Amino acid sequence: MSYIPVSRRTIRRHRESERSTRRLVFVLCAVAAVAWLLSVVLSTEVHVDSFAFNVAVVMHVLALVVAFGAIILVDWHGFLWLIGRRELGEIIRLDGAATPLIWGGLGGLLATGVFLSPHLYNPMTDVKLAAVLVLSLNGILLIPLMRRLARLPADAAFTDLTRGQRVHMVSCLVISQLCWWTAIIIGFINGQF
């Protein structure tokens, strides 16, 4: 590792940036957990007629397609970067473009889920709901890593990351895919889609 002279002021700004990122992650995790819990609790209280239920199902599936489609695209390009077929700069730009779709879709899933009257006594439904919560938290926990990646040169390779960053990235990718596929498969098995 080469020595790069850095002023104390730059070091202080970097530490403040890291602290603010940790605070942001904590707040977003709390907000995500509360939003998820609110959606689950309200789903037990809200009962709608069949027309509204059908509209909610259609909107739920659309939100799923938007969020999952964006995640598949980002994960696929991330994998291509991992094997050296894309540059980091492309991934960062794509992630920036896809992030509103991912979070908007996830918000849509939580909002429409209120009207779907899930069977909370069914263990498969509980697994699906837990997968949605884990997905939300997993996406939030990627924020610090993505901020660090954005500071790297656009042509940085996966091997340029520290071992911890590589493990963080790959584990988040695996968790993301496992949770999405779990939620989708259980949704189809339970007849929710």
Secondary structure, 3 states (H helix, E strand, C coil): CCCCCCCHHHHHHHHHHHHHHHHHHHHHHHHHHHHHHHHHHHHHHCCCCHHHHHHHHHHHHHHHHHHHHHHHHHHHHHHHHHCCCCCHHHHHHHHHHHHHHHHHHHHHHHHHHCCCCCCCCCHHHHHHHHHHHHHHHHHHHCHHHHHHHHCCCCCCCHHHCCHHHHHHHHHHHHHHHHHHHHHHHHHHHCCCC
